[in-house]
């Protein structure tokens, strides 16, 4: 199960011309797997907390990234992910 999630997440990551895309998608695949496993083991509190964390991260993560000034522009020499 875990290996399959890693394989699917790894397939979502693309590297082109010094940029990496799909990291958020790959992390979401892992998160969905963890939520599913928690639910399968009747750990409803864990599944609920993970779902809320995943939602807020995906919903507001981009805004936080822009607010701290990490836009990944051309003159930004730091590695960045989209």
N, C-alpha and C positions, 0 to 999 in steps of 0.2 A: 504494500500500500504506500509506504513512505517513498520507496524508490520510484514508483509510478508518478507520484506527485512531483518529485524532483525532476523527472524526465519531462513531464508536461510543462512545468515552470521553466525549465531550461530551454525548451523549444520556443518560449515566448520572448526570450531575450535576443535582441539583434544588435550587432555592433557594426557601425558603418562610419567611416571617416572620422574616427576619434570620438564618436558619441555612442552611447549605449542606450537603447530603447527597450522598453518592456519589463523593466525591473519591478514596477508597481504591479503589473499583471502577474508576474511570477510570484511575488509576495502574496498577492491575493489568492492564487491557487493554493499555496501552502496554508494560508489562513482559513480558506474554505474547507480544506481537508481537516484541519484541527477542530473546526466547529463541528464538522460532520462526525468526527471520532468522539468528541465530547457528547454530542447528542446520542450517538449509538450506545454509549455507556451510561446513559441517563444522568449525565452531569450537566443539568440544565443551567445551573448558575454559571458554570464555566463557558458554556455555549453562548449564553446571553451576553456575558462580559466581552468575550471575543468578538461577537457580532457587533456590539456597540463600538468597540475599539476600531474594528475594521471599517465600519461606516464612517466614523468621525475622521479617521486617517485619510480615507479616500475622498471624503467630501471636503475637508479643510486643509489637507496636506499641501496642495498646490498654492493655496493662499498664503500659508505660512512660509513656504519656499520663496515665494515672491516678496513677502514682507521682510525677510532677512537678507534679501538682495542676491540670492543665488539663482540667477536666471539662466546661466549657462551660455551667455552671449559669446560672440566671436573673440572679444578681447579678455575673456575670462579664462585663465590658464588652469583653473582647477578642474579635475575630472567631474563630469556631470552625467546625470541619468535623466531620461525623460519617460 
